[in-house]
Amino acid sequence: VLEAAGVNVVADAAAVASADIELKYDGYLAREREAAARLAELASFALHSDLPYLDFKSLSTEARQKLERVRPTSLAQAARIPGVSPSDLHNLVVETMRWRRRVA
């Protein structure tokens, strides 16, 4: 591209390939960076010790039972429990927010 514009560029093949990948996948990489940032924010999402996990019907039965047994203090800890799926984590955030509004 630069050569077509009259600019003489000397670069090794790896640098050219890397730049080509960055250009081709820029949108995808930006979305992934945003998703990683959102995940980092959610990882610090605090879970109250009194949460009634067994009452959260939007969670799978396995997730409810394991969360009740382990009682994680953050979403990051909950995410590391085997049997708690990404959809369970999303629903846990929603249920926790509802619970906080009811209790407050």
C-alpha atoms as an extended CHARMM CRD file, in Angstrom:
* protein
*
       104  EXT
         1         1  VAL       CA              0.0000000000        0.0000000000        0.0000000000  PROA      1               0.0000000000
         2         2  LEU       CA              2.7510000000        2.4360000000        0.9250000000  PROA      2               0.0000000000
         3         3  GLU       CA              4.7740000000        1.4830000000       -2.1200000000  PROA      3               0.0000000000
         4         4  ALA       CA              1.7790000000        2.2920000000       -4.3070000000  PROA      4               0.0000000000
         5         5  ALA       CA              1.7760000000        5.7550000000       -2.7380000000  PROA      5               0.0000000000
         6         6  GLY       CA              5.4080000000        6.2270000000       -3.6930000000  PROA      6               0.0000000000
         7         7  VAL       CA              6.8640000000        5.5500000000       -0.2490000000  PROA      7               0.0000000000
         8         8  ASN       CA              9.8080000000        3.1870000000       -0.1940000000  PROA      8               0.0000000000
         9         9  VAL       CA              9.4760000000        0.9540000000        2.8540000000  PROA      9               0.0000000000
        10        10  VAL       CA             11.9930000000       -1.6090000000        3.9990000000  PROA      10              0.0000000000
        11        11  ALA       CA             10.4250000000       -4.0500000000        6.4520000000  PROA      11              0.0000000000
        12        12  ASP       CA             10.8570000000       -7.6600000000        7.3200000000  PROA      12              0.0000000000
        13        13  ALA       CA              8.1600000000      -10.1560000000        6.4190000000  PROA      13              0.0000000000
        14        14  ALA       CA              7.0910000000      -10.6670000000       10.0420000000  PROA      14              0.0000000000
        15        15  ALA       CA              6.4390000000       -6.9570000000       10.5530000000  PROA      15              0.0000000000
        16        16  VAL       CA              4.4390000000       -6.7710000000        7.3360000000  PROA      16              0.0000000000
        17        17  ALA       CA              2.3960000000       -9.8320000000        8.2950000000  PROA      17              0.0000000000
        18        18  SER       CA              1.7640000000       -8.4190000000       11.7650000000  PROA      18              0.0000000000
        19        19  ALA       CA              0.6090000000       -5.0840000000       10.3660000000  PROA      19              0.0000000000
        20        20  ASP       CA             -1.6070000000       -6.8710000000        7.8530000000  PROA      20              0.0000000000
        21        21  ILE       CA             -3.2720000000       -8.8810000000       10.6190000000  PROA      21              0.0000000000
        22        22  GLU       CA             -3.7770000000       -5.7580000000       12.7440000000  PROA      22              0.0000000000
        23        23  LEU       CA             -5.4800000000       -4.0030000000        9.8390000000  PROA      23              0.0000000000
        24        24  LYS       CA             -7.6710000000       -6.9450000000        8.8720000000  PROA      24              0.0000000000
        25        25  TYR       CA             -8.8090000000       -7.7770000000       12.3890000000  PROA      25              0.0000000000
        26        26  ASP       CA             -8.8590000000       -4.3040000000       13.9430000000  PROA      26              0.0000000000
        27        27  GLY       CA            -12.6180000000       -4.2820000000       14.5680000000  PROA      27              0.0000000000
        28        28  TYR       CA            -12.6100000000       -7.7720000000       16.0140000000  PROA      28              0.0000000000
        29        29  LEU       CA             -9.6340000000       -7.0210000000       18.2520000000  PROA      29              0.0000000000
        30        30  ALA       CA            -11.2890000000       -3.8290000000       19.5060000000  PROA      30              0.0000000000
        31        31  ARG       CA            -14.4490000000       -5.7540000000       20.4270000000  PROA      31              0.0000000000
        32        32  GLU       CA            -12.3810000000       -8.3880000000       22.2120000000  PROA      32              0.0000000000
        33        33  ARG       CA            -10.5210000000       -5.7110000000       24.1810000000  PROA      33              0.0000000000
        34        34  GLU       CA            -13.8560000000       -4.1590000000       25.1910000000  PROA      34              0.0000000000
        35        35  ALA       CA            -15.2050000000       -7.5540000000       26.2340000000  PROA      35              0.0000000000
        36        36  ALA       CA            -12.0850000000       -8.1860000000       28.3110000000  PROA      36              0.0000000000
        37        37  ALA       CA            -12.4920000000       -4.8100000000       30.0150000000  PROA      37              0.0000000000
        38        38  ARG       CA            -16.1500000000       -5.5460000000       30.8140000000  PROA      38              0.0000000000
        39        39  LEU       CA            -15.1720000000       -8.9470000000       32.1650000000  PROA      39              0.0000000000
        40        40  ALA       CA            -12.5350000000       -7.3610000000       34.3890000000  PROA      40              0.0000000000
        41        41  GLU       CA            -15.1750000000       -4.9880000000       35.7730000000  PROA      41              0.0000000000
        42        42  LEU       CA            -17.5790000000       -7.8350000000       36.4230000000  PROA      42              0.0000000000
        43        43  ALA       CA            -14.8680000000       -9.9150000000       38.0530000000  PROA      43              0.0000000000
        44        44  SER       CA            -14.8300000000       -7.4600000000       40.9370000000  PROA      44              0.0000000000
        45        45  PHE       CA            -18.6410000000       -7.6130000000       41.2500000000  PROA      45              0.0000000000
        46        46  ALA       CA            -19.2280000000       -8.3820000000       44.9360000000  PROA      46              0.0000000000
        47        47  LEU       CA            -21.6010000000      -11.1180000000       46.0490000000  PROA      47              0.0000000000
        48        48  HSD       CA            -23.1990000000      -10.6370000000       49.4540000000  PROA      48              0.0000000000
        49        49  SER       CA            -22.8080000000      -13.4670000000       51.9360000000  PROA      49              0.0000000000
        50        50  ASP       CA            -26.5920000000      -13.6270000000       52.4770000000  PROA      50              0.0000000000
        51        51  LEU       CA            -27.5860000000      -14.1990000000       48.8480000000  PROA      51              0.0000000000
        52        52  PRO       CA            -30.3620000000      -16.7980000000       48.6100000000  PROA      52              0.0000000000
        53        53  TYR       CA            -28.8130000000      -18.7940000000       45.7640000000  PROA      53              0.0000000000
        54        54  LEU       CA            -31.3750000000      -21.5730000000       46.0130000000  PROA      54              0.0000000000
        55        55  ASP       CA            -34.1470000000      -19.0500000000       45.2870000000  PROA      55              0.0000000000
        56        56  PHE       CA            -32.5360000000      -17.8080000000       42.0610000000  PROA      56              0.0000000000
        57        57  LYS       CA            -34.5550000000      -19.9150000000       39.6300000000  PROA      57              0.0000000000
        58        58  SER       CA            -32.8400000000      -18.4580000000       36.5530000000  PROA      58              0.0000000000
        59        59  LEU       CA            -29.6700000000      -20.3290000000       37.5600000000  PROA      59              0.0000000000
        60        60  SER       CA            -29.2420000000      -23.9830000000       36.7510000000  PROA      60              0.0000000000
        61        61  THR       CA            -29.9100000000      -26.3780000000       39.6060000000  PROA      61              0.0000000000
        62        62  GLU       CA            -26.2630000000      -27.4060000000       39.6500000000  PROA      62              0.0000000000
        63        63  ALA       CA            -25.1030000000      -23.7820000000       39.8210000000  PROA      63              0.0000000000
        64        64  ARG       CA            -27.5380000000      -22.9550000000       42.6340000000  PROA      64              0.0000000000
        65        65  GLN       CA            -26.3760000000      -25.9140000000       44.6890000000  PROA      65              0.0000000000
        66        66  LYS       CA            -22.6880000000      -25.2240000000       44.1530000000  PROA      66              0.0000000000
        67        67  LEU       CA            -23.0040000000      -21.4990000000       44.8180000000  PROA      67              0.0000000000
        68        68  GLU       CA            -24.9520000000      -22.2430000000       47.9880000000  PROA      68              0.0000000000
        69        69  ARG       CA            -22.2260000000      -24.6220000000       49.1340000000  PROA      69              0.0000000000
        70        70  VAL       CA            -19.2000000000      -22.4700000000       48.1850000000  PROA      70              0.0000000000
        71        71  ARG       CA            -20.6610000000      -18.9920000000       48.8600000000  PROA      71              0.0000000000
        72        72  PRO       CA            -18.2270000000      -16.9970000000       46.6740000000  PROA      72              0.0000000000
        73        73  THR       CA            -17.5600000000      -13.3690000000       47.5750000000  PROA      73              0.0000000000
        74        74  SER       CA            -17.1160000000      -12.1580000000       43.9920000000  PROA      74              0.0000000000
        75        75  LEU       CA            -18.2330000000      -13.0100000000       40.5020000000  PROA      75              0.0000000000
        76        76  ALA       CA            -14.6430000000      -13.9740000000       39.6830000000  PROA      76              0.0000000000
        77        77  GLN       CA            -14.7320000000      -16.6370000000       42.3820000000  PROA      77              0.0000000000
        78        78  ALA       CA            -18.1180000000      -17.8380000000       41.1720000000  PROA      78              0.0000000000
        79        79  ALA       CA            -16.7390000000      -18.1360000000       37.6420000000  PROA      79              0.0000000000
        80        80  ARG       CA            -14.0820000000      -20.5690000000       38.8370000000  PROA      80              0.0000000000
        81        81  ILE       CA            -16.6080000000      -22.9990000000       40.3070000000  PROA      81              0.0000000000
        82        82  PRO       CA            -16.9950000000      -26.0480000000       38.0580000000  PROA      82              0.0000000000
        83        83  GLY       CA            -20.5900000000      -26.3630000000       36.9170000000  PROA      83              0.0000000000
        84        84  VAL       CA            -21.3110000000      -22.6210000000       36.9050000000  PROA      84              0.0000000000
        85        85  SER       CA            -21.7290000000      -21.6240000000       33.2630000000  PROA      85              0.0000000000
        86        86  PRO       CA            -21.3100000000      -18.1970000000       31.6550000000  PROA      86              0.0000000000
        87        87  SER       CA            -25.0910000000      -17.9060000000       31.3800000000  PROA      87              0.0000000000
        88        88  ASP       CA            -25.3680000000      -18.7220000000       35.0880000000  PROA      88              0.0000000000
        89        89  LEU       CA            -22.9120000000      -15.9050000000       35.8140000000  PROA      89              0.0000000000
        90        90  HSD       CA            -24.9470000000      -13.4550000000       33.7480000000  PROA      90              0.0000000000
        91        91  ASN       CA            -28.1430000000      -14.5170000000       35.4820000000  PROA      91              0.0000000000
        92        92  LEU       CA            -26.3910000000      -14.3040000000       38.8410000000  PROA      92              0.0000000000
        93        93  VAL       CA            -25.5920000000      -10.6380000000       38.2080000000  PROA      93              0.0000000000
        94        94  VAL       CA            -29.2200000000       -9.9550000000       37.2620000000  PROA      94              0.0000000000
        95        95  GLU       CA            -30.5880000000      -11.8670000000       40.2580000000  PROA      95              0.0000000000
        96        96  THR       CA            -28.1270000000      -10.1730000000       42.6190000000  PROA      96              0.0000000000
        97        97  MET       CA            -29.1450000000       -6.7250000000       41.3930000000  PROA      97              0.0000000000
        98        98  ARG       CA            -32.8240000000       -7.6070000000       41.9100000000  PROA      98              0.0000000000
        99        99  TRP       CA            -32.0790000000       -8.9730000000       45.3800000000  PROA      99              0.0000000000
       100       100  ARG       CA            -30.1700000000       -5.8120000000       46.3200000000  PROA      100             0.0000000000
       101       101  ARG       CA            -33.1360000000       -3.6400000000       45.2800000000  PROA      101             0.0000000000
       102       102  ARG       CA            -35.5500000000       -5.7670000000       47.3170000000  PROA      102             0.0000000000
       103       103  VAL       CA            -33.3620000000       -5.7850000000       50.4170000000  PROA      103             0.0000000000
       104       104  ALA       CA            -32.4580000000       -2.0860000000       50.3050000000  PROA      104             0.0000000000
